[in-house]
Amino acid sequence: MPITDTSLDSIDLLVLRVAIEKYFRMEISDSEWYQFNSIHQALTHFHEQKDDIEHIALSYKNIKLKREQEIRMPQMANDALAENWLLKELGDIHWSLISKGLEQKTSEFRDDLGNRLYATFVRISYLINPLSNFQENEIINFEADIKRFGNNAYYSEVSGLCNEKKLHAFLATSFTHRENKGNEHIAKSNPKERTNHIQQLKHIPEFLTEYRLLKKGLLEELKFNEITFYLGDSVILTINYVINPYYDINGVGLLYFASYPIITDKCVGDFLKEKNEINNFDSDYQTVYRDIFYFANCNRNDLVVFKLNSIEKVDNKLVISSSLFRHSDNTLMVRIFTIKQSN
């Protein structure tokens, strides 16, 4: 009996599927899932995939990268390390690792049908010393490596050292292509089979599992050290943000992945200033932690709807949960979890 013909309802099936994927630490596509004729067949498939992955993982190389960057004026903003630059630098390191592993320029990424592919971020998380601690002409030494799960999910870890100051980041992308000329429909795809030296993981990383659980609404909270981010739908504030095409849009016409948290900071800062709580949010509070879950993009002529879900002061820190939506159809584009520390 096909799984869809069982007495289990759609929620039961979703919970079952996520539980199986989490147990085997593997992700499966919708098309594969709905072809199974029974739960037994699904479990057999997962066992076989696990054996194949463990065999394949032995034949790949470790793709690594080292980069030295002097902090000059382009890397700074408001007397601190510019977070917008930092995000772009982390993204460039991740893309460079993929390019190195596939032995292709990023502009050459294509699927079997010839569609241009983009390494689209699904989640970025980083812990860093307060940005204002980084000074002009200091050197940041980056080291990074990358792994993959299947041909679509790529997962990198980046560390940065600047004298005594440290950065630790995790980044994950999937390959996507536009289904039309707009940015409303971005579909997953896989690169055309060629050289791929990037090591295959035996199990799906928890970093990606959490992303999928949050996207499906099955994650109730996120924890970072002693801080808990609750994932409810409460909204304190809603603001319509007008996209700046000269700043917020990237080289291929998409809303820049680095712009999402900066839009959030701008809206939070305006809100706190209007309430006469913090007049100089941009300089008085520095990012020490971000966790960004990306779900969708938008066109440059659309509005971005910012929603502040929660904000709490914990000692000398602000703990902020926020989300951005596409105005044209109310599609959730991102959830952002932030910790800011006062100077």
Beta strands, then each sheet from edge to edge (+ up, - down):
strand 1: 63-70
strand 2: 76-77
strand 3: 80-81
strand 4: 118-128
strand 5: 139-149
strand 6: 153-162
strand 7: 165-178
strand 8: 186-188
strand 9: 221-224
strand 10: 227-230
strand 11: 237-242
strand 12: 285-294
strand 13: 303-314
strand 14: 317-326
strand 15: 331-342
sheet 1: 1+ 5- 6+ 7- 4+ 12- 15+ 14- 13+ 11-
sheet 2: 1+ 5- 6+ 7- 8+
sheet 3: 2+ 3-
sheet 4: 9+ 10-
end
